[in-house]
Amino acid sequence: MDEPVAGTVPPRRPGRGTLVLQYATVAVFLLGAVHPLLAAAIGTGDWAGLADPTLERYGDPKDWALPPGPDAPWNPLLWIIAVSRVAVMVSGITVLGLAGVVAGVARIAGRGVGRGRWLALLVGTLLCAAVTVVTLTPYGAQLRTWLLD
């Protein structure tokens, strides 16, 4: 039997950090952009506005944000949503998406990734690519403009 040698580091499972980056990027996009958009569509009943978010159609996006309560500064959920929204508004999500794609392609091209981990990396890479493409299209620019107002 192979006994671990004292002082050696056990082998790492490749791709864990990359997976966290990829799925966190998708979660930030969903919380920062899709959440206020869906809240506005539900609140106004104008589902066609999902394809064309504007101030005329949905009004101010701050109207659809979570209402701050008495414990707002100490509420971690409010901070997570606020940071996600800022990341989308300042196009940080595009940079995170590109980083997720590059890291995913590098991990997939490398050796030593098991089949289950390989599939998770592939899905994460494709999701990050989709987030990046959406944010770089005119629709993504219009969504960011609506969120900034």
Biotite code that builds the C-alpha atoms (Angstrom):
import biotite.structure as struc

atoms = struc.array([
    struc.Atom([0.000, 0.000, 0.000], chain_id="A", res_id=1, res_name="MET", atom_name="CA", element="C"),
    struc.Atom([1.104, 3.516, -0.676], chain_id="A", res_id=2, res_name="ASP", atom_name="CA", element="C"),
    struc.Atom([1.595, 5.424, 2.520], chain_id="A", res_id=3, res_name="GLU", atom_name="CA", element="C"),
    struc.Atom([1.754, 9.214, 2.398], chain_id="A", res_id=4, res_name="PRO", atom_name="CA", element="C"),
    struc.Atom([5.240, 10.497, 3.025], chain_id="A", res_id=5, res_name="VAL", atom_name="CA", element="C"),
    struc.Atom([5.504, 12.867, 5.973], chain_id="A", res_id=6, res_name="ALA", atom_name="CA", element="C"),
    struc.Atom([5.814, 16.483, 4.868], chain_id="A", res_id=7, res_name="GLY", atom_name="CA", element="C"),
    struc.Atom([4.263, 16.019, 1.430], chain_id="A", res_id=8, res_name="THR", atom_name="CA", element="C"),
    struc.Atom([1.181, 17.792, 0.239], chain_id="A", res_id=9, res_name="VAL", atom_name="CA", element="C"),
    struc.Atom([-1.674, 15.605, -1.005], chain_id="A", res_id=10, res_name="PRO", atom_name="CA", element="C"),
    struc.Atom([-2.527, 16.089, -4.692], chain_id="A", res_id=11, res_name="PRO", atom_name="CA", element="C"),
    struc.Atom([-5.102, 18.802, -5.382], chain_id="A", res_id=12, res_name="ARG", atom_name="CA", element="C"),
    struc.Atom([-8.289, 18.231, -7.240], chain_id="A", res_id=13, res_name="ARG", atom_name="CA", element="C"),
    struc.Atom([-7.933, 20.519, -10.263], chain_id="A", res_id=14, res_name="PRO", atom_name="CA", element="C"),
    struc.Atom([-10.574, 23.037, -11.218], chain_id="A", res_id=15, res_name="GLY", atom_name="CA", element="C"),
    struc.Atom([-12.207, 23.853, -7.865], chain_id="A", res_id=16, res_name="ARG", atom_name="CA", element="C"),
    struc.Atom([-11.178, 27.534, -7.869], chain_id="A", res_id=17, res_name="GLY", atom_name="CA", element="C"),
    struc.Atom([-12.108, 27.854, -11.517], chain_id="A", res_id=18, res_name="THR", atom_name="CA", element="C"),
    struc.Atom([-15.540, 26.381, -10.856], chain_id="A", res_id=19, res_name="LEU", atom_name="CA", element="C"),
    struc.Atom([-16.116, 28.787, -7.976], chain_id="A", res_id=20, res_name="VAL", atom_name="CA", element="C"),
    struc.Atom([-15.119, 31.740, -10.189], chain_id="A", res_id=21, res_name="LEU", atom_name="CA", element="C"),
    struc.Atom([-17.365, 30.618, -13.029], chain_id="A", res_id=22, res_name="GLN", atom_name="CA", element="C"),
    struc.Atom([-20.495, 29.906, -11.036], chain_id="A", res_id=23, res_name="TYR", atom_name="CA", element="C"),
    struc.Atom([-20.000, 32.987, -8.841], chain_id="A", res_id=24, res_name="ALA", atom_name="CA", element="C"),
    struc.Atom([-19.827, 35.087, -12.035], chain_id="A", res_id=25, res_name="THR", atom_name="CA", element="C"),
    struc.Atom([-23.124, 33.663, -13.230], chain_id="A", res_id=26, res_name="VAL", atom_name="CA", element="C"),
    struc.Atom([-24.695, 34.246, -9.797], chain_id="A", res_id=27, res_name="ALA", atom_name="CA", element="C"),
    struc.Atom([-23.482, 37.867, -9.763], chain_id="A", res_id=28, res_name="VAL", atom_name="CA", element="C"),
    struc.Atom([-25.022, 38.419, -13.199], chain_id="A", res_id=29, res_name="PHE", atom_name="CA", element="C"),
    struc.Atom([-28.328, 36.871, -12.151], chain_id="A", res_id=30, res_name="LEU", atom_name="CA", element="C"),
    struc.Atom([-28.511, 38.894, -8.929], chain_id="A", res_id=31, res_name="LEU", atom_name="CA", element="C"),
    struc.Atom([-27.233, 42.147, -10.409], chain_id="A", res_id=32, res_name="GLY", atom_name="CA", element="C"),
    struc.Atom([-29.032, 42.287, -13.751], chain_id="A", res_id=33, res_name="ALA", atom_name="CA", element="C"),
    struc.Atom([-31.714, 39.642, -14.063], chain_id="A", res_id=34, res_name="VAL", atom_name="CA", element="C"),
    struc.Atom([-33.205, 40.106, -10.574], chain_id="A", res_id=35, res_name="HIS", atom_name="CA", element="C"),
    struc.Atom([-34.144, 43.808, -11.002], chain_id="A", res_id=36, res_name="PRO", atom_name="CA", element="C"),
    struc.Atom([-35.295, 43.165, -14.559], chain_id="A", res_id=37, res_name="LEU", atom_name="CA", element="C"),
    struc.Atom([-37.626, 40.359, -13.508], chain_id="A", res_id=38, res_name="LEU", atom_name="CA", element="C"),
    struc.Atom([-38.863, 42.365, -10.517], chain_id="A", res_id=39, res_name="ALA", atom_name="CA", element="C"),
    struc.Atom([-39.748, 45.259, -12.843], chain_id="A", res_id=40, res_name="ALA", atom_name="CA", element="C"),
    struc.Atom([-41.500, 42.944, -15.311], chain_id="A", res_id=41, res_name="ALA", atom_name="CA", element="C"),
    struc.Atom([-43.544, 41.328, -12.541], chain_id="A", res_id=42, res_name="ILE", atom_name="CA", element="C"),
    struc.Atom([-44.323, 44.669, -10.905], chain_id="A", res_id=43, res_name="GLY", atom_name="CA", element="C"),
    struc.Atom([-45.517, 46.361, -14.086], chain_id="A", res_id=44, res_name="THR", atom_name="CA", element="C"),
    struc.Atom([-46.960, 43.312, -15.814], chain_id="A", res_id=45, res_name="GLY", atom_name="CA", element="C"),
    struc.Atom([-45.082, 44.327, -18.978], chain_id="A", res_id=46, res_name="ASP", atom_name="CA", element="C"),
    struc.Atom([-43.316, 41.112, -19.960], chain_id="A", res_id=47, res_name="TRP", atom_name="CA", element="C"),
    struc.Atom([-42.342, 42.477, -23.383], chain_id="A", res_id=48, res_name="ALA", atom_name="CA", element="C"),
    struc.Atom([-40.044, 44.879, -21.570], chain_id="A", res_id=49, res_name="GLY", atom_name="CA", element="C"),
    struc.Atom([-37.673, 42.014, -20.786], chain_id="A", res_id=50, res_name="LEU", atom_name="CA", element="C"),
    struc.Atom([-36.400, 42.381, -24.350], chain_id="A", res_id=51, res_name="ALA", atom_name="CA", element="C"),
    struc.Atom([-36.338, 46.199, -24.188], chain_id="A", res_id=52, res_name="ASP", atom_name="CA", element="C"),
    struc.Atom([-35.639, 47.536, -20.677], chain_id="A", res_id=53, res_name="PRO", atom_name="CA", element="C"),
    struc.Atom([-35.963, 51.328, -20.669], chain_id="A", res_id=54, res_name="THR", atom_name="CA", element="C"),
    struc.Atom([-36.892, 54.048, -18.199], chain_id="A", res_id=55, res_name="LEU", atom_name="CA", element="C"),
    struc.Atom([-40.091, 54.740, -20.122], chain_id="A", res_id=56, res_name="GLU", atom_name="CA", element="C"),
    struc.Atom([-41.163, 51.131, -19.848], chain_id="A", res_id=57, res_name="ARG", atom_name="CA", element="C"),
    struc.Atom([-40.052, 50.136, -16.338], chain_id="A", res_id=58, res_name="TYR", atom_name="CA", element="C"),
    struc.Atom([-39.192, 53.392, -14.653], chain_id="A", res_id=59, res_name="GLY", atom_name="CA", element="C"),
    struc.Atom([-36.323, 53.739, -12.213], chain_id="A", res_id=60, res_name="ASP", atom_name="CA", element="C"),
    struc.Atom([-34.682, 50.381, -11.382], chain_id="A", res_id=61, res_name="PRO", atom_name="CA", element="C"),
    struc.Atom([-34.263, 51.514, -7.764], chain_id="A", res_id=62, res_name="LYS", atom_name="CA", element="C"),
    struc.Atom([-38.054, 51.256, -7.455], chain_id="A", res_id=63, res_name="ASP", atom_name="CA", element="C"),
    struc.Atom([-37.717, 47.491, -7.893], chain_id="A", res_id=64, res_name="TRP", atom_name="CA", element="C"),
    struc.Atom([-34.842, 46.982, -5.442], chain_id="A", res_id=65, res_name="ALA", atom_name="CA", element="C"),
    struc.Atom([-35.256, 45.319, -2.077], chain_id="A", res_id=66, res_name="LEU", atom_name="CA", element="C"),
    struc.Atom([-36.549, 47.860, 0.445], chain_id="A", res_id=67, res_name="PRO", atom_name="CA", element="C"),
    struc.Atom([-33.963, 48.683, 3.091], chain_id="A", res_id=68, res_name="PRO", atom_name="CA", element="C"),
    struc.Atom([-35.060, 47.710, 6.547], chain_id="A", res_id=69, res_name="GLY", atom_name="CA", element="C"),
    struc.Atom([-33.937, 48.843, 9.971], chain_id="A", res_id=70, res_name="PRO", atom_name="CA", element="C"),
    struc.Atom([-30.997, 46.424, 9.898], chain_id="A", res_id=71, res_name="ASP", atom_name="CA", element="C"),
    struc.Atom([-29.987, 47.248, 6.304], chain_id="A", res_id=72, res_name="ALA", atom_name="CA", element="C"),
    struc.Atom([-26.321, 48.044, 6.993], chain_id="A", res_id=73, res_name="PRO", atom_name="CA", element="C"),
    struc.Atom([-25.914, 44.683, 8.733], chain_id="A", res_id=74, res_name="TRP", atom_name="CA", element="C"),
    struc.Atom([-27.933, 42.576, 6.283], chain_id="A", res_id=75, res_name="ASN", atom_name="CA", element="C"),
    struc.Atom([-25.487, 40.455, 4.228], chain_id="A", res_id=76, res_name="PRO", atom_name="CA", element="C"),
    struc.Atom([-28.113, 39.618, 1.591], chain_id="A", res_id=77, res_name="LEU", atom_name="CA", element="C"),
    struc.Atom([-28.611, 43.312, 0.847], chain_id="A", res_id=78, res_name="LEU", atom_name="CA", element="C"),
    struc.Atom([-24.851, 43.763, 0.500], chain_id="A", res_id=79, res_name="TRP", atom_name="CA", element="C"),
    struc.Atom([-24.537, 40.763, -1.841], chain_id="A", res_id=80, res_name="ILE", atom_name="CA", element="C"),
    struc.Atom([-27.289, 42.102, -4.099], chain_id="A", res_id=81, res_name="ILE", atom_name="CA", element="C"),
    struc.Atom([-25.872, 45.648, -4.013], chain_id="A", res_id=82, res_name="ALA", atom_name="CA", element="C"),
    struc.Atom([-22.335, 44.502, -4.881], chain_id="A", res_id=83, res_name="VAL", atom_name="CA", element="C"),
    struc.Atom([-23.708, 42.307, -7.674], chain_id="A", res_id=84, res_name="SER", atom_name="CA", element="C"),
    struc.Atom([-25.640, 45.208, -9.128], chain_id="A", res_id=85, res_name="ARG", atom_name="CA", element="C"),
    struc.Atom([-22.597, 47.490, -9.011], chain_id="A", res_id=86, res_name="VAL", atom_name="CA", element="C"),
    struc.Atom([-20.494, 44.801, -10.724], chain_id="A", res_id=87, res_name="ALA", atom_name="CA", element="C"),
    struc.Atom([-23.004, 44.668, -13.571], chain_id="A", res_id=88, res_name="VAL", atom_name="CA", element="C"),
    struc.Atom([-23.346, 48.459, -13.828], chain_id="A", res_id=89, res_name="MET", atom_name="CA", element="C"),
    struc.Atom([-19.606, 49.148, -14.065], chain_id="A", res_id=90, res_name="VAL", atom_name="CA", element="C"),
    struc.Atom([-19.053, 46.253, -16.520], chain_id="A", res_id=91, res_name="SER", atom_name="CA", element="C"),
    struc.Atom([-17.030, 44.283, -13.984], chain_id="A", res_id=92, res_name="GLY", atom_name="CA", element="C"),
    struc.Atom([-19.162, 41.291, -14.879], chain_id="A", res_id=93, res_name="ILE", atom_name="CA", element="C"),
    struc.Atom([-17.673, 41.344, -18.382], chain_id="A", res_id=94, res_name="THR", atom_name="CA", element="C"),
    struc.Atom([-14.167, 41.084, -16.952], chain_id="A", res_id=95, res_name="VAL", atom_name="CA", element="C"),
    struc.Atom([-15.249, 38.300, -14.584], chain_id="A", res_id=96, res_name="LEU", atom_name="CA", element="C"),
    struc.Atom([-16.897, 36.465, -17.482], chain_id="A", res_id=97, res_name="GLY", atom_name="CA", element="C"),
    struc.Atom([-13.763, 36.695, -19.608], chain_id="A", res_id=98, res_name="LEU", atom_name="CA", element="C"),
    struc.Atom([-11.656, 35.481, -16.687], chain_id="A", res_id=99, res_name="ALA", atom_name="CA", element="C"),
    struc.Atom([-14.042, 32.545, -16.215], chain_id="A", res_id=100, res_name="GLY", atom_name="CA", element="C"),
    struc.Atom([-13.807, 31.617, -19.899], chain_id="A", res_id=101, res_name="VAL", atom_name="CA", element="C"),
    struc.Atom([-10.003, 31.833, -19.992], chain_id="A", res_id=102, res_name="VAL", atom_name="CA", element="C"),
    struc.Atom([-9.588, 29.877, -16.745], chain_id="A", res_id=103, res_name="ALA", atom_name="CA", element="C"),
    struc.Atom([-12.102, 27.263, -17.883], chain_id="A", res_id=104, res_name="GLY", atom_name="CA", element="C"),
    struc.Atom([-10.462, 26.737, -21.261], chain_id="A", res_id=105, res_name="VAL", atom_name="CA", element="C"),
    struc.Atom([-7.044, 26.478, -19.595], chain_id="A", res_id=106, res_name="ALA", atom_name="CA", element="C"),
    struc.Atom([-8.343, 23.865, -17.108], chain_id="A", res_id=107, res_name="ARG", atom_name="CA", element="C"),
    struc.Atom([-10.198, 21.881, -19.761], chain_id="A", res_id=108, res_name="ILE", atom_name="CA", element="C"),
    struc.Atom([-7.120, 21.832, -22.001], chain_id="A", res_id=109, res_name="ALA", atom_name="CA", element="C"),
    struc.Atom([-4.962, 20.673, -19.087], chain_id="A", res_id=110, res_name="GLY", atom_name="CA", element="C"),
    struc.Atom([-4.656, 17.092, -18.007], chain_id="A", res_id=111, res_name="ARG", atom_name="CA", element="C"),
    struc.Atom([-5.872, 15.369, -14.890], chain_id="A", res_id=112, res_name="GLY", atom_name="CA", element="C"),
    struc.Atom([-9.483, 16.566, -14.841], chain_id="A", res_id=113, res_name="VAL", atom_name="CA", element="C"),
    struc.Atom([-11.993, 13.785, -14.214], chain_id="A", res_id=114, res_name="GLY", atom_name="CA", element="C"),
    struc.Atom([-15.118, 13.355, -16.312], chain_id="A", res_id=115, res_name="ARG", atom_name="CA", element="C"),
    struc.Atom([-17.521, 14.866, -13.766], chain_id="A", res_id=116, res_name="GLY", atom_name="CA", element="C"),
    struc.Atom([-15.249, 17.827, -13.115], chain_id="A", res_id=117, res_name="ARG", atom_name="CA", element="C"),
    struc.Atom([-14.643, 18.213, -16.866], chain_id="A", res_id=118, res_name="TRP", atom_name="CA", element="C"),
    struc.Atom([-18.381, 18.468, -17.529], chain_id="A", res_id=119, res_name="LEU", atom_name="CA", element="C"),
    struc.Atom([-18.841, 21.012, -14.714], chain_id="A", res_id=120, res_name="ALA", atom_name="CA", element="C"),
    struc.Atom([-15.944, 23.065, -16.118], chain_id="A", res_id=121, res_name="LEU", atom_name="CA", element="C"),
    struc.Atom([-17.422, 22.916, -19.610], chain_id="A", res_id=122, res_name="LEU", atom_name="CA", element="C"),
    struc.Atom([-20.845, 24.083, -18.396], chain_id="A", res_id=123, res_name="VAL", atom_name="CA", element="C"),
    struc.Atom([-19.264, 26.845, -16.310], chain_id="A", res_id=124, res_name="GLY", atom_name="CA", element="C"),
    struc.Atom([-17.129, 27.988, -19.239], chain_id="A", res_id=125, res_name="THR", atom_name="CA", element="C"),
    struc.Atom([-20.142, 28.093, -21.564], chain_id="A", res_id=126, res_name="LEU", atom_name="CA", element="C"),
    struc.Atom([-22.193, 30.010, -18.980], chain_id="A", res_id=127, res_name="LEU", atom_name="CA", element="C"),
    struc.Atom([-19.388, 32.550, -18.511], chain_id="A", res_id=128, res_name="CYS", atom_name="CA", element="C"),
    struc.Atom([-19.107, 32.902, -22.284], chain_id="A", res_id=129, res_name="ALA", atom_name="CA", element="C"),
    struc.Atom([-22.866, 33.514, -22.493], chain_id="A", res_id=130, res_name="ALA", atom_name="CA", element="C"),
    struc.Atom([-22.718, 36.173, -19.738], chain_id="A", res_id=131, res_name="VAL", atom_name="CA", element="C"),
    struc.Atom([-19.825, 37.883, -21.523], chain_id="A", res_id=132, res_name="THR", atom_name="CA", element="C"),
    struc.Atom([-21.578, 37.830, -24.896], chain_id="A", res_id=133, res_name="VAL", atom_name="CA", element="C"),
    struc.Atom([-24.814, 39.205, -23.421], chain_id="A", res_id=134, res_name="VAL", atom_name="CA", element="C"),
    struc.Atom([-22.990, 42.059, -21.695], chain_id="A", res_id=135, res_name="THR", atom_name="CA", element="C"),
    struc.Atom([-21.111, 42.982, -24.875], chain_id="A", res_id=136, res_name="LEU", atom_name="CA", element="C"),
    struc.Atom([-24.207, 43.115, -27.088], chain_id="A", res_id=137, res_name="THR", atom_name="CA", element="C"),
    struc.Atom([-26.394, 46.204, -27.574], chain_id="A", res_id=138, res_name="PRO", atom_name="CA", element="C"),
    struc.Atom([-28.976, 44.551, -25.293], chain_id="A", res_id=139, res_name="TYR", atom_name="CA", element="C"),
    struc.Atom([-26.376, 44.342, -22.500], chain_id="A", res_id=140, res_name="GLY", atom_name="CA", element="C"),
    struc.Atom([-25.482, 48.012, -23.011], chain_id="A", res_id=141, res_name="ALA", atom_name="CA", element="C"),
    struc.Atom([-29.168, 48.948, -22.844], chain_id="A", res_id=142, res_name="GLN", atom_name="CA", element="C"),
    struc.Atom([-29.612, 46.871, -19.674], chain_id="A", res_id=143, res_name="LEU", atom_name="CA", element="C"),
    struc.Atom([-26.596, 48.568, -18.065], chain_id="A", res_id=144, res_name="ARG", atom_name="CA", element="C"),
    struc.Atom([-27.936, 51.992, -19.078], chain_id="A", res_id=145, res_name="THR", atom_name="CA", element="C"),
    struc.Atom([-31.290, 51.180, -17.482], chain_id="A", res_id=146, res_name="TRP", atom_name="CA", element="C"),
    struc.Atom([-29.587, 49.957, -14.304], chain_id="A", res_id=147, res_name="LEU", atom_name="CA", element="C"),
    struc.Atom([-27.431, 53.095, -14.127], chain_id="A", res_id=148, res_name="LEU", atom_name="CA", element="C"),
    struc.Atom([-30.444, 55.437, -14.226], chain_id="A", res_id=149, res_name="ASP", atom_name="CA", element="C"),
])
